[in-house]
Amino acid sequence: MTARDDNEEALVPASVQAEVAGGEEAAPSSAAAQPPRQGGPGRGGPFGGGASLPAEKPMTFLPSAKRLIGRLKPERVPVITVTILAIIGVVFSVLGPKLLGEGTNIIFEGVVSAQMPAGATKQQVVDQLRASGNTQQADMVSAMNLTPGQGVDFHALAMVLLGVLVLYLLSSLFQWLQGYVLNGAIQRTVFRLRSDVEDKINRLPLKYFDGMQRGEVLSRVTNDMDNVSQTLQQTLSQMLTSILTVVGVVVMMFTISPLLALVALVTVPLTTLVTVVIAKRSQKMFVSQWKYTGELNARIEETFTGHALVKVFGRQREVDGLFDAKNDELFRASFGAQFVSGIIMPAMMFIGNLVYVAIAVVGGLMVAGGTLRLGDVQAFIQYSRQFAQPLSQLGSMANLLQSGVASSERIFALLDAEEESPDPVDPQTTTVDDDAGGARLAFEHVSFRYAADKPLIEDMNLVAAPGSTVAIVGPTGAGKTTLVNLIMRFYEIDSGRITLNGVDTATMTRDDLRSRMGMVLQDTWLFGGTIRENIAYGRPDASEEEIRAAAVATYVDRFVHSLPDGYDTVLDDEAGNISAGERQLVTIARAFLARPSVLILDEATSSVDTRTEVLVQQAMSALRTNRTSFVIAHRLSTIRDADVILVMEDGSIVEQGSHAELLAAGGAYYSLYNAQFQAPVDEQV
């Protein structure tokens, strides 16, 4: 497989990992203060597990919301179109109560006029009422537009009702168009945001994923992204319509009665105060809700990935306890966020009802005093409802908006994470024909440390001749896999340089460098697809003959024919339908097919049985021909034929030489060798 085929680590709870630890390097306790796990790309690569990063400092609501809305800038034309459609739709909508009030006036004044003597004028009726002492009735009639004895004008009433019907139909049409256009704009915005996150993940350094739990990253990419999409979809259109409705209703209320309009506007400062006070408390809870959602997802993913080990070590109760603790934290945060933000809607309705009562009382007195017509009061009451409804809707949207902004903060934190250093503007490349004899790779005074105060590799010098096999051995934590990470530029060195065929790898593009390298890791990584596709992943343009040749050379062909569909056998995501050793052979075949200049083998035969290991070792010998190979090994019997064996301790090369030379020297390698082979003999004795 190529360098880009980073293995995924099968995670288990930390407590279980501690008991079965046997990996290359141990994970640090804190990603913020300690170096990331030195597990290489196969032990914490993209989406790899690791210690959880410290919780991000929450951004304030307004800057986050502004940045989220700013993602709509490429949709200027649709947004302007939506705004125009919303304005037209709201105009038609707010004119409806005014016309209905006119209809009420036609009916009420028609009924009153029918009780008056025909032929008399309105002024005569008013004067007669005043003369008889009915001053209040006279004031009411004087405010009416009627002709005594005429009755209800049904033609005028029909025209009014027809006008209302047309207005509401047009309002619904424009609101539907508004929703249609806005939906497209929002989905395109979320599409770009998802693409930006995907691109960002590909630009993030390995240390980011070494310090972030896999489930946490996935939660941001999936749960938080979906929540942002839902928030934009449900709030933007409604928010725009609500704000425009408030403005339109206020204008119409002032045209009817400035006094009643002022009474209604008392709602604004009250609702604003209530919303701000409640929103400040609930926003923190929404941030915690999505933080705990990510942590719970990470816990679930970790537990079920290592489900077998959890069962083997009998840690079900402990795992259940940890799950219950995280689940309880999420429950409390979610309940608090929804409960507190849910208070906004009832509060808005209560304030709206108080204003409704005030308008009804004041409006009734104005009708009785002859300063307002009954239909105008009825229209105003409708407007008061229309005025309170969008305010209540804005309040009810507060929880959705706060939840979406909290999720956007987590996504923006990922987008703002420090990226890999950019590739050089004028990159260099190797000019040596790698197939002629492999590549020459050299470390020249290389120093590297994960943490500034903890040196790991200091002034390392190493030359791997073309076509040679360099074995790297040493105790856990010695820096063996770190050395490989530096070759691949998964981490950048602090000083010195690493050269490939004389070219500084820092002056090459990462794609160019890694395309010349192949890697086979201890932890196999296969994707859901056929065996043929998994082998061809190393070189997609390979022919069928080349794929079969790689399979034969690495003994994949021996077991493939025993499968029902041969090379077309579909592997699931975990490749559970073939054995661990067979999975390892497929990854070796993938590297064989890729024909890399530099081959990196990290305990590549650890999952195969003894008989198969002999065959694989023979295949490896063919694979290493005309290739520079780095072999990380714990079983020293597998690297006896290496050209050079490097013994590392604490990031330094303490010994180097051939197998025979190092045994004869009686140093660190001799001690490691005896530790593996002498102990079983002593136990038998």
C-alpha positions as CSV (number, residue, x, y, z in Angstrom):
1,M,0.0,0.0,0.0
2,T,1.1,3.6,-0.5
3,A,1.9,6.1,2.1
4,R,-1.5,7.6,1.9
5,D,-3.1,4.4,2.9
6,D,-2.9,5.2,6.6
7,N,-4.1,2.5,8.9
8,E,-6.9,3.0,11.3
9,E,-6.4,1.9,14.9
10,A,-8.8,-0.4,16.5
11,L,-9.5,1.5,19.7
12,V,-10.5,0.1,23.0
13,P,-11.0,1.9,26.3
14,A,-7.9,3.3,27.8
15,S,-8.1,1.0,30.8
16,V,-8.1,-2.0,28.5
17,Q,-5.3,-0.6,26.4
18,A,-3.1,-0.2,29.5
19,E,-3.3,-4.0,30.1
20,V,-2.6,-5.1,26.6
21,A,-0.2,-2.3,25.6
22,G,2.4,-3.7,23.2
23,G,2.3,-1.1,20.4
24,E,5.2,0.8,19.2
25,E,5.1,3.9,21.4
26,A,2.8,4.9,24.3
27,A,0.3,7.7,23.9
28,P,0.8,10.8,26.0
29,S,-1.6,11.7,28.7
30,S,-2.4,15.1,27.3
31,A,-2.2,16.1,23.7
32,A,-1.8,19.8,24.7
33,A,1.3,19.4,26.8
34,Q,2.7,16.0,25.7
35,P,3.9,14.7,22.3
36,P,1.3,12.9,20.3
37,R,1.4,9.2,20.2
38,Q,4.4,7.9,18.3
39,G,2.3,5.3,16.7
40,G,2.8,6.4,13.1
41,P,0.1,6.7,10.6
42,G,-1.1,3.3,11.4
43,R,-1.5,4.1,15.1
44,G,-3.4,7.3,14.9
45,G,-3.5,8.6,11.4
46,P,-6.4,10.3,9.9
47,F,-9.3,9.6,12.2
48,G,-6.9,7.8,14.5
49,G,-7.6,7.5,18.2
50,G,-5.7,9.5,20.8
51,A,-6.1,11.5,23.9
52,S,-8.9,14.0,23.7
53,L,-7.9,17.6,23.2
54,P,-8.7,20.2,25.9
55,A,-12.2,21.7,25.4
56,E,-12.1,24.6,23.0
57,K,-12.8,28.0,24.5
58,P,-16.3,28.8,23.3
59,M,-16.6,31.7,20.9
60,T,-19.1,34.4,21.6
61,F,-22.5,34.0,20.0
62,L,-22.6,37.1,17.7
63,P,-19.1,36.6,16.1
64,S,-19.9,32.9,15.5
65,A,-23.4,33.7,14.1
66,K,-21.9,36.4,11.9
67,R,-19.3,34.1,10.5
68,L,-21.9,31.4,9.8
69,I,-24.1,33.9,8.0
70,G,-21.0,35.1,6.1
71,R,-20.8,31.7,4.5
72,L,-23.8,32.8,2.4
73,K,-21.8,35.5,0.6
74,P,-21.4,33.4,-2.6
75,E,-25.3,33.2,-2.7
76,R,-25.8,37.0,-2.9
77,V,-28.1,36.9,-5.8
78,P,-30.4,34.2,-4.4
79,V,-30.4,35.9,-1.0
80,I,-31.4,39.2,-2.6
81,T,-34.1,37.4,-4.5
82,V,-35.3,35.8,-1.4
83,T,-35.4,39.2,0.4
84,I,-37.5,40.7,-2.4
85,L,-39.9,37.8,-2.5
86,A,-40.2,37.9,1.3
87,I,-41.0,41.7,1.2
88,I,-43.7,41.2,-1.5
89,G,-45.2,38.2,0.4
90,V,-45.2,40.1,3.7
91,V,-46.8,43.2,2.1
92,F,-49.7,41.0,0.7
93,S,-50.0,39.3,4.1
94,V,-50.2,42.5,6.2
95,L,-52.8,44.1,3.9
96,G,-55.2,41.2,4.6
97,P,-56.3,42.3,8.1
98,K,-56.9,45.9,6.9
99,L,-59.2,44.6,4.2
100,L,-61.0,42.3,6.6
101,G,-61.5,45.2,8.9
102,E,-63.1,47.0,6.1
103,G,-65.4,44.0,5.5
104,T,-66.4,44.1,9.2
105,N,-67.2,47.8,8.8
106,I,-69.4,47.1,5.8
107,I,-71.4,44.5,7.7
108,F,-71.6,46.4,11.0
109,E,-72.4,49.7,9.5
110,G,-74.9,48.1,7.1
111,V,-76.8,46.5,10.0
112,V,-76.8,49.9,11.9
113,S,-78.0,51.8,8.8
114,A,-80.8,49.3,8.3
115,Q,-82.2,50.4,11.7
116,M,-82.3,54.1,10.6
117,P,-85.1,55.8,8.7
118,A,-84.5,55.8,4.9
119,G,-84.2,59.1,3.3
120,A,-82.6,60.8,6.3
121,T,-79.0,61.9,6.2
122,K,-76.3,60.7,8.6
123,Q,-76.0,64.1,10.1
124,Q,-79.7,64.3,10.8
125,V,-79.5,61.0,12.6
126,V,-76.6,62.1,14.6
127,D,-78.3,65.4,15.6
128,Q,-81.4,63.5,16.6
129,L,-79.4,61.2,18.8
130,R,-77.7,64.1,20.5
131,A,-81.0,65.8,21.1
132,S,-82.4,62.7,22.7
133,G,-79.4,62.5,25.1
134,N,-77.6,59.6,23.4
135,T,-74.3,61.4,23.0
136,Q,-72.2,58.2,23.0
137,Q,-74.3,56.6,20.2
138,A,-74.1,59.8,18.3
139,D,-70.3,59.8,18.5
140,M,-70.2,56.2,17.2
141,V,-72.5,56.9,14.3
142,S,-70.6,60.0,13.3
143,A,-67.4,57.9,13.0
144,M,-69.2,55.4,10.6
145,N,-69.4,55.6,6.9
146,L,-73.1,54.7,6.2
147,T,-76.3,55.8,4.5
148,P,-79.4,55.5,6.7
149,G,-81.8,52.8,5.5
150,Q,-79.3,51.3,3.0
151,G,-78.5,48.0,4.8
152,V,-75.5,45.8,4.0
153,D,-73.7,46.5,0.7
154,F,-73.1,42.8,-0.3
155,H,-71.5,43.7,-3.6
156,A,-68.8,45.8,-1.8
157,L,-68.5,43.0,0.8
158,A,-67.9,40.4,-1.9
159,M,-65.2,42.6,-3.6
160,V,-63.5,43.0,-0.2
161,L,-63.5,39.2,0.5
162,L,-62.3,38.5,-3.1
163,G,-59.5,41.0,-2.6
164,V,-58.5,39.3,0.7
165,L,-58.5,35.9,-1.0
166,V,-56.2,37.2,-3.8
167,L,-53.9,38.8,-1.3
168,Y,-53.5,35.6,0.7
169,L,-53.0,33.5,-2.4
170,L,-50.3,35.8,-3.7
171,S,-48.7,36.0,-0.2
172,S,-48.5,32.1,-0.1
173,L,-47.1,31.9,-3.6
174,F,-44.3,34.4,-2.9
175,Q,-43.5,32.7,0.4
176,W,-43.3,29.3,-1.4
177,L,-41.0,30.8,-4.0
178,Q,-38.9,32.4,-1.2
179,G,-38.6,29.0,0.5
180,Y,-37.6,27.3,-2.7
181,V,-34.9,29.7,-3.6
182,L,-33.5,29.9,0.0
183,N,-33.4,26.1,0.3
184,G,-31.2,25.9,-2.8
185,A,-28.9,28.7,-1.4
186,I,-28.6,27.0,2.0
187,Q,-27.9,23.5,0.6
188,R,-25.2,24.9,-1.6
189,T,-23.7,26.7,1.4
190,V,-23.7,23.6,3.5
191,F,-22.2,21.7,0.5
192,R,-19.3,24.1,0.3
193,L,-18.9,24.0,4.1
194,R,-18.7,20.2,4.0
195,S,-16.2,20.4,1.1
196,D,-14.1,22.9,3.1
197,V,-14.1,20.6,6.1
198,E,-13.0,17.6,3.9
199,D,-10.3,19.7,2.3
200,K,-9.2,20.9,5.7
201,I,-8.9,17.4,7.1
202,N,-6.6,16.5,4.2
203,R,-4.4,19.6,5.1
204,L,-4.2,18.9,8.8
205,P,-1.0,17.4,10.2
206,L,-0.9,14.0,11.7
207,K,-0.4,15.4,15.2
208,Y,-3.9,16.9,15.1
209,F,-5.5,13.5,14.8
210,D,-3.0,12.0,17.3
211,G,-4.5,14.4,19.8
212,M,-8.2,14.1,18.9
213,Q,-10.4,11.1,19.4
214,R,-11.7,9.6,16.2
215,G,-15.4,9.8,17.3
216,E,-15.0,13.4,18.2
217,V,-13.7,14.3,14.7
218,L,-16.5,12.3,13.1
219,S,-19.1,14.0,15.4
220,R,-18.0,17.4,14.1
221,V,-18.1,16.3,10.5
222,T,-21.5,14.6,10.7
223,N,-23.6,15.6,13.7
224,D,-22.5,19.2,14.0
225,M,-22.7,19.7,10.2
226,D,-26.2,18.3,10.1
227,N,-27.2,20.5,12.9
228,V,-25.9,23.6,11.2
229,S,-27.7,22.6,8.0
230,Q,-31.0,22.1,9.9
231,T,-30.6,25.4,11.8
232,L,-30.0,27.4,8.6
233,Q,-32.9,25.7,6.9
234,Q,-35.4,26.2,9.7
235,T,-34.4,29.7,10.9
236,L,-33.3,31.9,8.1
237,S,-36.5,31.9,6.1
238,Q,-38.7,32.2,9.2
239,M,-36.5,34.8,10.7
240,L,-36.5,37.0,7.6
241,T,-40.3,36.7,7.3
242,S,-40.8,37.4,11.0
243,I,-38.7,40.5,11.0
244,L,-40.3,41.9,7.8
245,T,-43.8,41.0,9.2
246,V,-43.0,43.0,12.4
247,V,-42.0,46.0,10.3
248,G,-45.0,45.7,8.0
249,V,-47.4,45.3,10.9
250,V,-46.0,48.3,12.8
251,V,-46.5,50.5,9.7
252,M,-50.1,49.3,9.3
253,M,-50.8,49.8,13.0
254,F,-49.6,53.4,12.9
255,T,-51.8,54.0,9.9
256,I,-54.8,52.8,11.9
257,S,-54.1,54.3,15.3
258,P,-50.8,55.7,16.6
259,L,-52.0,55.4,20.2
260,L,-52.8,51.7,19.9
261,A,-49.5,51.2,18.0
262,L,-47.6,52.6,20.9
263,V,-49.4,50.2,23.3
264,A,-48.4,47.3,21.0
265,L,-44.8,48.4,20.8
266,V,-44.4,47.9,24.6
267,T,-43.9,44.3,23.6
268,V,-40.6,45.0,21.9
269,P,-38.4,46.0,24.8
270,L,-40.0,43.4,27.1
271,T,-39.5,40.5,24.6
272,T,-35.9,41.7,23.8
273,L,-35.0,41.8,27.5
274,V,-36.5,38.3,28.1
275,T,-34.8,36.8,25.1
276,V,-31.4,38.3,25.9
277,V,-31.5,37.2,29.5
278,I,-32.6,33.6,28.7
279,A,-30.4,33.2,25.7
280,K,-27.2,34.1,27.6
281,R,-27.8,31.2,30.0
282,S,-28.9,28.7,27.4
283,Q,-26.1,29.4,24.9
284,K,-23.5,28.0,27.3
285,M,-25.6,24.9,27.7
286,F,-25.9,24.3,24.0
287,V,-22.1,24.6,23.7
288,S,-21.8,21.9,26.4
289,Q,-24.5,19.8,24.7
290,W,-22.6,19.4,21.5
291,K,-19.3,19.0,23.3
292,Y,-20.7,16.1,25.3
293,T,-22.3,14.7,22.1
294,G,-18.8,14.5,20.5
295,E,-17.4,12.9,23.6
296,L,-20.2,10.4,23.8
297,N,-19.7,9.5,20.2
298,A,-16.0,9.0,20.7
299,R,-16.7,6.7,23.7
300,I,-19.2,4.6,21.7
301,E,-16.9,4.3,18.7
302,E,-14.0,3.4,20.9
303,T,-15.9,0.8,22.9
304,F,-17.5,-1.0,19.9
305,T,-14.3,-1.0,17.9
306,G,-12.7,-2.9,20.7
307,H,-15.8,-4.8,21.7
308,A,-14.1,-8.2,21.6
309,L,-11.3,-7.0,24.0
310,V,-13.9,-5.5,26.3
311,K,-15.5,-9.0,26.5
312,V,-12.3,-10.8,26.9
313,F,-11.1,-8.7,29.9
314,G,-14.6,-8.6,31.4
315,R,-14.8,-4.8,31.5
316,Q,-18.4,-4.5,30.5
317,R,-19.4,-3.0,33.7
318,E,-16.6,-0.4,33.6
319,V,-17.5,0.5,30.0
320,D,-21.2,0.7,30.9
321,G,-20.3,3.0,33.8
322,L,-18.2,5.3,31.6
323,F,-21.0,5.4,29.0
324,D,-23.6,6.2,31.6
325,A,-21.4,9.0,33.0
326,K,-21.0,10.6,29.5
327,N,-24.7,9.9,28.7
328,D,-25.7,11.6,32.0
329,E,-23.5,14.6,31.2
330,L,-25.2,14.9,27.8
331,F,-28.6,14.4,29.3
332,R,-28.1,17.2,31.8
333,A,-26.7,19.6,29.2
334,S,-29.4,18.9,26.6
335,F,-32.2,19.1,29.2
336,G,-30.9,22.3,30.6
337,A,-30.4,23.9,27.1
338,Q,-33.8,22.9,25.8
339,F,-35.6,23.7,29.1
340,V,-34.0,27.2,29.5
341,S,-34.4,28.2,25.9
342,G,-37.9,26.7,25.8
343,I,-39.0,29.3,28.4
344,I,-38.7,32.0,25.7
345,M,-41.8,30.9,23.8
346,P,-44.2,30.9,26.8
347,A,-42.8,34.2,28.0
348,M,-43.4,35.8,24.6
349,M,-47.0,34.4,24.5
350,F,-47.7,35.8,28.0
351,I,-46.4,39.2,27.0
352,G,-48.4,39.1,23.8
353,N,-51.6,38.2,25.7
354,L,-51.1,41.2,28.1
355,V,-50.8,43.5,25.1
356,Y,-53.8,41.9,23.4
357,V,-55.9,42.7,26.5
358,A,-54.6,46.2,26.6
359,I,-55.5,46.8,22.9
360,A,-58.9,45.3,23.3
361,V,-59.7,47.6,26.3
362,V,-58.2,50.8,24.8
363,G,-59.7,50.0,21.3
364,G,-63.2,49.5,22.8
365,L,-63.0,52.8,24.5
366,M,-62.0,54.5,21.3
367,V,-64.9,52.9,19.4
368,A,-67.2,54.0,22.1
369,G,-65.8,57.5,21.9
370,G,-66.3,57.7,18.2
371,T,-62.6,58.1,17.4
372,L,-62.2,54.6,15.8
373,R,-64.4,52.3,13.7
374,L,-65.2,48.8,14.9
375,G,-63.6,47.2,11.9
376,D,-60.4,49.1,12.6
377,V,-60.2,47.7,16.1
378,Q,-60.8,44.3,14.7
379,A,-58.0,44.8,12.2
380,F,-55.7,46.1,14.9
381,I,-56.4,43.1,17.1
382,Q,-55.4,40.9,14.2
383,Y,-52.3,43.0,13.7
384,S,-51.5,42.7,17.4
385,R,-51.6,38.9,16.9
386,Q,-49.5,39.2,13.8
387,F,-47.1,41.4,15.7
388,A,-46.8,39.0,18.7
389,Q,-46.6,35.9,16.5
390,P,-43.3,36.7,14.8
391,L,-41.8,37.8,18.1
392,S,-42.8,34.5,19.6
393,Q,-41.4,32.7,16.6
394,L,-38.2,34.6,16.9
395,G,-38.1,33.5,20.6
396,S,-38.8,29.9,19.7
397,M,-36.1,29.9,17.1
398,A,-33.6,31.0,19.8
399,N,-32.9,27.4,20.9
400,L,-32.4,26.2,17.3
401,L,-30.2,29.2,16.5
402,Q,-28.1,28.8,19.6
403,S,-27.8,25.1,19.0
404,G,-26.7,25.7,15.4
405,V,-24.2,28.4,16.4
406,A,-22.7,26.1,19.0
407,S,-22.2,23.4,16.4
408,S,-20.7,25.9,14.0
409,E,-18.2,26.9,16.6
410,R,-17.0,23.3,16.8
411,I,-16.8,23.2,13.0
412,F,-15.0,26.6,12.8
413,A,-12.5,25.3,15.4
414,L,-11.6,22.5,13.1
415,L,-11.4,24.8,10.1
416,D,-9.1,27.2,12.1
417,A,-6.8,24.4,13.3
418,E,-3.1,24.8,12.4
419,E,-2.4,23.2,9.0
420,E,0.6,21.5,7.6
421,S,3.3,23.9,6.3
422,P,2.6,24.6,2.6
423,D,4.5,22.8,-0.1
424,P,7.4,24.9,-1.7
425,V,6.4,27.2,-4.5
426,D,9.2,25.8,-6.8
427,P,9.4,22.2,-5.6
428,Q,12.3,20.0,-6.5
429,T,12.1,16.3,-7.5
430,T,14.5,13.4,-7.8
431,T,16.0,12.8,-11.2
432,V,17.5,9.4,-10.4
433,D,15.8,6.3,-11.9
434,D,14.6,4.6,-8.8
435,D,14.1,1.3,-10.6
436,A,17.8,1.1,-11.5
437,G,18.8,0.5,-7.9
438,G,16.4,2.1,-5.4
439,A,16.7,5.4,-3.7
440,R,19.4,6.8,-1.4
441,L,17.9,8.2,1.8
442,A,20.0,10.1,4.3
443,F,19.5,11.7,7.7
444,E,21.9,14.6,8.1
445,H,22.2,16.1,11.6
446,V,18.5,15.6,12.2
447,S,16.9,16.7,15.5
448,F,13.2,16.4,16.4
449,R,11.1,16.7,19.5
450,Y,7.3,16.6,20.0
451,A,7.4,19.0,22.9
452,A,9.8,21.9,23.1
453,D,11.1,20.8,26.5
454,K,11.5,17.1,25.7
455,P,14.2,16.2,23.2
456,L,13.6,12.9,21.3
457,I,16.0,12.7,18.4
458,E,19.2,14.7,18.6
459,D,21.8,15.1,15.8
460,M,21.0,11.9,14.0
461,N,23.1,10.9,11.0
462,L,22.1,7.9,8.9
463,V,22.6,6.8,5.3
464,A,20.4,4.1,3.6
465,A,22.2,3.0,0.4
466,P,20.2,2.3,-2.7
467,G,18.6,-1.1,-2.6
468,S,19.7,-1.8,1.0
469,T,17.5,-3.0,3.8
470,V,17.7,-1.1,7.1
471,A,16.2,-2.7,10.1
472,I,15.2,-0.6,13.1
473,V,15.0,-2.3,16.5
474,G,14.8,-1.1,20.1
475,P,12.6,-1.0,23.1
476,T,9.1,0.6,23.1
477,G,9.3,4.4,23.0
478,A,12.8,4.4,21.5
479,G,11.6,6.5,18.5
480,K,11.5,3.8,15.8
481,T,8.2,4.8,14.3
482,T,9.0,8.5,14.8
483,L,11.9,7.9,12.4
484,V,9.5,6.6,9.8
485,N,7.1,9.5,10.4
486,L,9.9,11.9,9.7
487,I,10.8,10.1,6.4
488,M,7.2,10.4,5.3
489,R,7.0,14.1,6.5
490,F,4.1,13.3,8.7
491,Y,6.0,15.5,11.2
492,E,8.5,18.2,10.3
493,I,12.1,18.0,11.7
494,D,13.4,20.8,13.9
495,S,16.8,21.0,12.4
496,G,19.1,19.2,9.9
497,R,17.7,17.7,6.7
498,I,16.5,14.4,5.2
499,T,17.5,13.8,1.6
500,L,16.1,11.4,-1.1
501,N,18.6,10.8,-3.9
502,G,20.4,14.0,-2.7
503,V,17.3,16.2,-2.7
504,D,16.1,17.7,0.5
505,T,12.6,16.2,1.1
506,A,11.5,19.5,2.6
507,T,11.9,21.0,-0.9
508,M,9.7,18.4,-2.5
509,T,5.9,18.3,-2.5
510,R,4.4,15.8,-0.1
511,D,2.5,14.1,-2.8
512,D,5.7,13.7,-4.8
513,L,7.6,12.4,-1.8
514,R,4.9,9.9,-0.6
515,S,4.2,8.7,-4.1
516,R,7.7,7.2,-4.1
517,M,7.1,5.3,-0.8
518,G,5.1,2.3,0.1
519,M,4.1,1.2,3.6
520,V,2.8,-2.0,5.2
521,L,1.7,-1.6,8.8
522,Q,1.1,-4.0,11.6
523,D,-2.6,-2.9,11.8
524,T,-4.1,-3.7,8.4
525,W,-6.5,-1.2,6.7
526,L,-8.8,-2.5,4.0
527,F,-11.9,-0.7,2.7
528,G,-15.3,-2.0,1.8
529,G,-14.8,-3.4,-1.7
530,T,-13.5,-6.4,-3.6
531,I,-10.1,-8.0,-3.0
532,R,-9.1,-6.9,-6.4
533,E,-10.0,-3.3,-5.7
534,N,-8.1,-3.4,-2.4
535,I,-4.9,-4.6,-4.1
536,A,-5.3,-2.1,-6.9
537,Y,-5.6,0.7,-4.4
538,G,-1.8,0.9,-4.5
539,R,-1.8,1.6,-8.2
540,P,-5.3,2.2,-9.7
541,D,-4.1,2.1,-13.3
542,A,-2.6,-1.4,-12.9
543,S,-3.7,-4.1,-15.3
544,E,-5.4,-7.3,-14.4
545,E,-2.2,-9.2,-15.1
546,E,-0.2,-7.0,-12.8
547,I,-2.8,-7.4,-10.0
548,R,-2.6,-11.2,-10.4
549,A,1.2,-11.1,-10.5
550,A,1.3,-9.1,-7.2
551,A,-1.2,-11.5,-5.6
552,V,0.8,-14.5,-6.7
553,A,4.1,-13.0,-5.5
554,T,2.7,-12.3,-2.0
555,Y,0.7,-15.6,-1.8
556,V,-2.7,-13.9,-1.8
557,D,-3.6,-16.0,-4.8
558,R,-3.3,-19.2,-2.7
559,F,-6.3,-18.4,-0.5
560,V,-8.3,-16.2,-2.9
561,H,-9.3,-19.3,-5.0
562,S,-10.9,-20.8,-1.9
563,L,-13.3,-17.9,-1.6
564,P,-16.7,-18.1,-3.2
565,D,-16.1,-15.2,-5.6
566,G,-12.3,-15.3,-5.8
567,Y,-10.9,-11.8,-6.5
568,D,-14.4,-10.4,-6.7
569,T,-15.1,-11.3,-3.0
570,V,-16.4,-8.2,-1.4
571,L,-14.8,-7.3,2.0
572,D,-16.9,-5.5,4.6
573,D,-15.6,-2.4,6.4
574,E,-13.7,-4.5,8.9
575,A,-12.7,-7.2,6.4
576,G,-14.2,-9.7,8.8
577,N,-14.8,-12.3,6.2
578,I,-11.1,-13.2,5.8
579,S,-8.6,-13.9,8.6
580,A,-6.1,-11.5,10.1
581,G,-3.2,-13.1,8.3
582,E,-5.0,-13.0,4.9
583,R,-5.8,-9.3,5.5
584,Q,-2.1,-8.7,6.1
585,L,-1.2,-10.5,2.8
586,V,-3.6,-8.3,0.9
587,T,-1.9,-5.2,2.3
588,I,1.5,-6.6,1.3
589,A,0.2,-7.3,-2.2
590,R,-1.0,-3.7,-2.4
591,A,2.5,-2.4,-1.6
592,F,4.0,-4.9,-4.0
593,L,1.8,-3.6,-6.8
594,A,2.6,0.1,-6.0
595,R,6.3,-0.5,-6.9
596,P,7.7,2.2,-4.4
597,S,11.3,3.4,-4.3
598,V,11.3,3.3,-0.5
599,L,9.5,0.5,1.3
600,I,8.5,0.8,5.0
601,L,7.5,-2.3,6.8
602,D,6.3,-1.8,10.4
603,E,5.9,-5.3,11.9
604,A,4.3,-6.3,8.6
605,T,4.4,-10.1,9.3
606,S,3.1,-9.9,12.9
607,S,-0.4,-11.2,11.9
608,V,0.6,-14.2,9.8
609,D,1.3,-17.7,11.1
610,T,4.7,-19.2,11.2
611,R,4.3,-21.2,7.9
612,T,2.9,-18.2,6.1
613,E,5.6,-16.0,7.5
614,V,8.3,-18.0,5.8
615,L,6.5,-17.5,2.5
616,V,5.9,-13.8,3.2
617,Q,9.6,-13.4,4.0
618,Q,10.4,-14.8,0.6
619,A,8.0,-12.4,-1.0
620,M,9.5,-9.6,0.9
621,S,12.9,-10.4,-0.4
622,A,11.5,-10.1,-3.9
623,L,9.7,-6.9,-3.0
624,R,12.8,-5.3,-1.5
625,T,14.8,-6.0,-4.7
626,N,16.1,-2.6,-6.1
627,R,14.3,-0.8,-3.3
628,T,15.5,0.9,-0.2
629,S,13.7,-0.7,2.7
630,F,13.1,0.3,6.3
631,V,11.9,-2.6,8.5
632,I,10.7,-2.0,12.1
633,A,10.7,-5.3,13.9
634,H,10.3,-6.7,17.4
635,R,10.9,-10.3,16.4
636,L,14.6,-10.1,15.7
637,S,14.6,-13.4,13.8
638,T,12.9,-11.6,10.9
639,I,15.7,-9.1,10.2
640,R,18.8,-11.3,10.3
641,D,19.4,-10.7,6.6
642,A,19.1,-6.9,6.8
643,D,22.1,-5.0,5.4
644,V,22.2,-2.7,8.4
645,I,20.5,-3.0,11.7
646,L,20.0,0.1,13.7
647,V,19.5,-0.2,17.5
648,M,17.7,2.8,18.9
649,E,17.3,4.0,22.5
650,D,15.8,7.3,23.6
651,G,15.8,8.7,20.0
652,S,19.4,7.9,19.4
653,I,21.1,5.2,17.4
654,V,23.3,3.4,19.9
655,E,24.5,0.6,17.6
656,Q,24.5,-0.2,13.9
657,G,25.8,-3.1,11.9
658,S,24.9,-6.5,10.6
659,H,23.3,-9.2,12.6
660,A,26.6,-11.1,13.1
661,E,28.6,-7.9,13.9
662,L,26.1,-6.7,16.5
663,L,26.0,-10.1,18.3
664,A,29.7,-10.2,18.3
665,A,29.8,-6.7,19.8
666,G,27.8,-7.9,22.8
667,G,26.0,-4.6,23.3
668,A,22.4,-3.4,23.2
669,Y,21.4,-5.7,20.3
670,Y,23.0,-8.7,22.0
671,S,20.9,-8.0,25.1
672,L,17.7,-7.6,23.0
673,Y,18.4,-10.8,21.1
674,N,19.1,-12.8,24.3
675,A,16.0,-11.4,25.9
676,Q,13.9,-12.9,23.2
677,F,15.6,-16.2,22.7
678,Q,17.2,-17.1,26.0
679,A,14.2,-16.7,28.2
680,P,12.2,-19.6,26.7
681,V,15.3,-21.8,27.0
682,D,15.7,-20.9,30.7
683,E,12.0,-21.6,31.4
684,Q,12.3,-25.0,29.8
685,V,15.4,-25.9,31.9
